Amino acid sequence: MKCKLCKTDNIEFLNEIRILEKYDEKLYKCNQCDFVSYESVHWLEEAYQDTITVNDVGLTRRVLTNVAFITNFIEFLNLTTNVFDFGANNGLLAYFLTARGIRAKSYDRYENLIIGPVGNLSDLDDVGILCSFEVFEHLNDPAGDIDTLFSHSIPFIIISTELYDLKTNFNDWWYLQKDTGQHISFYSKDTMSFIADKYGYAYYQVYGRHVFSKYAISKKTLLKIEYAQKFRLRQLKEMF
């Protein structure tokens, strides 16, 4: 088996994980890029019978927090740009951004977008901010998909996915989502740095998001984004 991200064969066995309460699958870690994935993924059709699982109870709130983050990011970097949401699900993110006067489009290869402006991959050549929230852990072809997104030299790419670290116990890590089987690709901070270096980006962690930037962003600006995000989240808590 080769790493599904960097294609090296320098991998090590981590654990055997029971998926959907019936499949015992081997989990491997790459010693070059730190990417973690299963040896084979054969259960996706079964896992996606219901795209939004019963575990995903915070969908709307998550969209609104991401809208707040993108808004703060644009405001504090003083950007005039357009946004492309990859893996957009129902399109709510682009819908709310557009309502705020921010040009935005949605794309999802598996979902019928029910709301908001719809785009396609040909739009990536004219995108200022690409975002992809809670998508990277679902990628079955991470090398191909990440290359598609990062090879256009988009100025800013913002994603969210939970990272593992040295303390992570893969036997009981909640983010594996063993009972849904939808999470199949896992990353560490070193994996994110590997991706950034490969495509010529600076990498920042900002309030639970992973920001890849073609330009240096000052610590002062990053702190402003964090403080503004905390303020907006306090407002959202009053709504939910």
ABEGO torsion letter per residue (X at the ends): XBBAAAGBABBBBABBBBBGGABBBBBBBBAAAGBBBBABBAAAAAAAABABBAABAAAAAAAAAAAAAAAAAAAAAGBBBBBBBBGAEAGAAAAAAAAAGBBBBBBBAABBBABEBBBBAAAAAABABBBBBGAAAABABAAAAAAAAAAAGBABBBBBBBBBBAABBAAABAAAGAAAGABABBBBAAAAAAAAAAAGBBBBBBGGBBBBBABBBBAAAAAAAAAAAAAAAAAAAAAX
